[in-house]
Amino acid sequence: MEYSHSDAELIKQPIGYWSWAAYKAIVSRTRGALAELALTQPQWWVLAQLARAAEPKTRDDVSRVLRDYLDTGEDALDAEIDAAVECGWVSEAAGGRLDLTPVGRALFDKAAALQGDLWAERHAGVSDEEYLTTLKVLQRFIHNTGGQAWHH
């Protein structure tokens, strides 16, 4: 790969710009690929929360975890859960308990395979060590600037 600048020039580049550019590229690619399955990224998050849950989750459980993902917000996430129910991917029982339907499970499996392909695409030529270092550096930047990531 050819980099945009020499190492001496890259060291002076603004992290804000490059982290934004990476975010924009990754999220756009992910959302475009999911759209080919007629699925939004927040709907994917909902399906994944339900598919990977050790025990049943309520609408509130799912919303509490996901509402801050990429600044989605609680209202928007509720609309995405409603859309997943309307599409027949998720059923909602009394008390707000959510379950994947067989159609939702099949869509989750297809989208999970796609996400695996996207992961491999993004990580091409990036070692686990480089990836780990990148995440630790980004988390340090977040900490150093008084920010908080969703998992804090």
N, C-alpha and C positions, 0 to 999 in steps of 0.2 A: 504494500500500500504506500502511496505517496502522501506525505503529510503536508498540511497547509503552510507550515513554516519550519525553519531549522529548529533544532532543540533549544538553542540560545534564544530564539524569538518566541518559541512556544512557552517557555518558562515565564514569559512576561504577559502572556495572553490572559484575558479576564475569565475566571471560572464561571461567572454568571452567564456570560454569552455562551460558552461551550456547553454548560449543563443545560441551558435552555434549548440550544440547537439539538442536543442529544435527545432531550425530552420530546421535542416536537417531532423529530424523525421517528423515534421509537413508537410513540403514541399514535402518530398518523399511520404508520405501517400496520400496527396491531389493529387499530380500528377499521382500516380498510380491509384487512384480511377477514376480520370477524363479520363485517358487513356483507361479505360474499356468502356468509351462512345466514344472512338476515338477522344478525345478532349484534346488539350494541355491546360495548365494553362493560358498562355497568350490569347489563343482563348476564354477561359471562361471569362476572364476579358473583352474582346472586346464584347462578347455577353451580358454580364451584363451591361456594359456601355450603350449599345444601348437599351436593354430591360427596363432599369430603368430611362432612360432619360426623363425629362419633355418636352424637345423640341428636334427636330432632331439634330444629331451631324455629323460633317464632319470627315473625316479621320484625319485632323490636330487636331481637338478637342479631339478625342479619343487618338491619339498618345501623345499629350501634357500631358494628365493625366496619361497614363499608361507606358510611356517609361522608367521611373525610378523605376517601380515596380521590386523589386528583381534584380536590375541592368540589366534589359532586353535590354535597348538601343533602339534607334529610328529605326535603320535598321532591327533589329530582329522583332520589333513590326510591322513594315510595312510588313514584310514577313508573319507574323501571320495573319494580316488583309487580305492580298492577299489570303492566304490559306482558310480563312473563306469565302471569296467571291468565290473561286474556288470550295469549297465544297457545295456551294449553300445555305449557312446559312445566308449570308449577301449579300445585293445588294448594288451597288455603282452607284449613279446617277452622272450626270455632276456636276462639282464643288466639288466632293468628299463627297457628302452627303451619309451617310450609313444608311441602314434600315435592320432590321431583316426580313428574308423571313418567310413564314409559317413553313418551315422545321427548320429554325434557332430558331424560337419561341418555337417550340416543344422541340428542343434540349436544349434550355435555361431552359425551365420548368423542364425537366428531371435532368439537371445538378444542378439547384437551389435546387431541392429536395435532391439530393446527398450531396450538400454542407451543407444543414441543418442537414443531418445525420452525416456528418463529424464534424460539430460544436458540436453536442450533444456528440459524441464520445470523442472529445478533452476535453470537459468541464465536463465530468463525475467526480463527487466528488470534483469539484471546484466551490465554491460559487461565486456569482456575486461580492461580496465584495473582495474576494481573487483575482479574475480576474482584477478588477479595480485597486487594489493595485499593482499587477504585472505590468500592463501597465504603471501606473504612475511611478513606480520605473525604468522600462526600459527607459521611456522617460527622466527621470532625468539623467540616465547614459549617454544617447545620448547627452543631453544638457551639462553635466559636462565634456564630452570629446570633445566638439566642433563639434560633428557630427550633421547631419541633417537627419530627416526622410522625406519621400516623401511629407508629407502634410505641410511642413514648407515653 
